[in-house]
Amino acid sequence: MNVTSFSSAIVSSNSNGYLTVIPDIKCHSPKEGDLLLGRDPVEIAKSLVDCGAPALSVVTETKNFGGSLELLRNITNAVNVPVLRKDFITDSVMLEETAEHGAAAALLLCTHMKEDNLFRLYDAALALGIEPVVEVHNEAEMDMAKRIKARLIAINNRNILELEKDNGGPERTIFLSSYAPSEAVLISASGISSRGEAALLAKTGVHSILVGTALWLSKDICETYNSFRVERKVLL
């Protein structure tokens, strides 16, 4: 199935004047527990695309988040939008699996690897036709993203070293976005729980927000998804 690139999907959505909202398909939260509650994640993914999601994120880490490569494959086969694989990717074999299972992009976490390995995996992803999304959590990691000339940068508002059990919120993105390279596509990820927080982030220069738990805990996932779609007004 031919789909647009992950970054192009974000930028295209921005061209309509809105902050891009990427739903995070996540089966389990170390903080909140079971998120599916009997629901089919593939059907939810399809419904979110029908609601207008231009891209999806799928968590494949098994032990703490309940994901799998099979889930990734089932979703990429079911939708016609680019999909980001979220996992603790540490070697080129995992990148090859990512490509084989249909993902358009892969998350590379600065927190979980040395800089030389990050550079190596960044180049390996590009060679496989996968867009690398470099995740940062502090200024030192943003500097790493700058040195690698990352074109897609995700700012994690939560601490992945604590399995994202902290509350998160927009403050970390608000702080770190001012250090980001102007040419990068910025994603604010995790801990975004309301339309008001999305509106704050829309003023920071970020292109997209990645929302997971807030969707899964809501009564109507599509209605909640649409509530996060706010105008992107960058304060110059």
Rosetta blueprint (number, residue, H / E / L):
1 M L
2 N L
3 V L
4 T L
5 S L
6 F H
7 S H
8 S H
9 A H
10 I H
11 V H
12 S H
13 S H
14 N H
15 S L
16 N L
17 G L
18 Y E
19 L L
20 T E
21 V E
22 I E
23 P E
24 D E
25 I E
26 K L
27 C L
28 H E
29 S E
30 P L
31 K L
32 E L
33 G E
34 D E
35 L L
36 L L
37 L L
38 G L
39 R L
40 D L
41 P H
42 V H
43 E H
44 I H
45 A H
46 K H
47 S H
48 L H
49 V H
50 D H
51 C L
52 G L
53 A L
54 P L
55 A L
56 L E
57 S E
58 V E
59 V E
60 T L
61 E L
62 T L
63 K L
64 N L
65 F L
66 G L
67 G L
68 S L
69 L H
70 E H
71 L H
72 L H
73 R H
74 N H
75 I H
76 T H
77 N H
78 A H
79 V L
80 N L
81 V L
82 P L
83 V E
84 L E
85 R E
86 K E
87 D L
88 F L
89 I L
90 T L
91 D L
92 S H
93 V H
94 M H
95 L H
96 E H
97 E H
98 T H
99 A H
100 E H
101 H L
102 G L
103 A L
104 A L
105 A E
106 A E
107 L E
108 L E
109 L E
110 C H
111 T H
112 H H
113 M L
114 K L
115 E H
116 D H
117 N H
118 L H
119 F H
120 R H
121 L H
122 Y H
123 D H
124 A H
125 A H
126 L H
127 A H
128 L L
129 G L
130 I L
131 E E
132 P E
133 V E
134 V E
135 E E
136 V E
137 H L
138 N L
139 E H
140 A H
141 E H
142 M H
143 D H
144 M H
145 A H
146 K H
147 R H
148 I L
149 K L
150 A L
151 R L
152 L E
153 I E
154 A E
155 I E
156 N E
157 N L
158 R L
159 N L
160 I H
161 L H
162 E H
163 L L
164 E L
165 K L
166 D L
167 N L
168 G L
169 G L
170 P L
171 E H
172 R H
173 T H
174 I H
175 F H
176 L H
177 S H
178 S H
179 Y H
180 A L
181 P L
182 S L
183 E L
184 A L
185 V E
186 L E
187 I E
188 S E
189 A E
190 S L
191 G L
192 I L
193 S L
194 S L
195 R H
196 G H
197 E H
198 A H
199 A H
200 L H
201 L H
202 A H
203 K L
204 T L
205 G L
206 V L
207 H L
208 S E
209 I E
210 L E
211 V E
212 G L
213 T H
214 A H
215 L H
216 W H
217 L L
218 S L
219 K L
220 D L
221 I H
222 C H
223 E H
224 T H
225 Y H
226 N H
227 S H
228 F L
229 R L
230 V L
231 E E
232 R L
233 K L
234 V L
235 L L
236 L L
